[in-house]
Amino acid sequence: MSIELVAPPAPPGARQPHHGAEVHSSDGLFWTELSDVAAASVGSRVLFATDDWFCAAESMLADGPPEFDPTAFTNWGKTMDGWETKRKRIAGHDWSIVELGLPALIRGIEVDTGFFTGNQVPVISIQAGCIDAGAADALGATRSAEGVAAGGGFEAATAARKQV
């Protein structure tokens, strides 16, 4: 899964949303006129994710259009261009907390599961909130730096899940 949050106006040289549809936001602007405020290139970061086994949640924040390489694999399975977790064998669902890199009035949300065929999530829920810098840094410290660098193969410890 990849996410994209957009808000006008796009500053000069800013990354633009990558989809090709001529979609209008609620205020009539084309998506191509809006800024992506959930991109790593503007400072967005994953503060917490319950599971990053097949692909780290940071992949949701990647710049550029989704890509698929049928021959690319990691130690954990197929290389994907979005966040991919293990299949749930217990009650509940996987979730993440993403800190936006820029303040914004959110005009739209794009969730692209284009290359997740057959294993994409059936539904999503997105909530917004504000947390202070200390809490954000504490959450960010729960991420496995080695796992993020490797692109997957890890999950949040039970203790960390209970803290959030």
Secondary structure, 3 states (H helix, E strand, C coil): CEEEEEECCCCCCCCCCCCCCCCECCCCCEHHHCEECCCHHHCCEEEEECEECCECHHHHHCCCCCCCCCCCEECCEECCCCCECCCCCCCCCCCEEEECCCCCCCCEEEEECCCCCCCCCCCCCCCCCCCCHHHHHHHHCCCCHHHHHHCCCEECCHHHHHHC
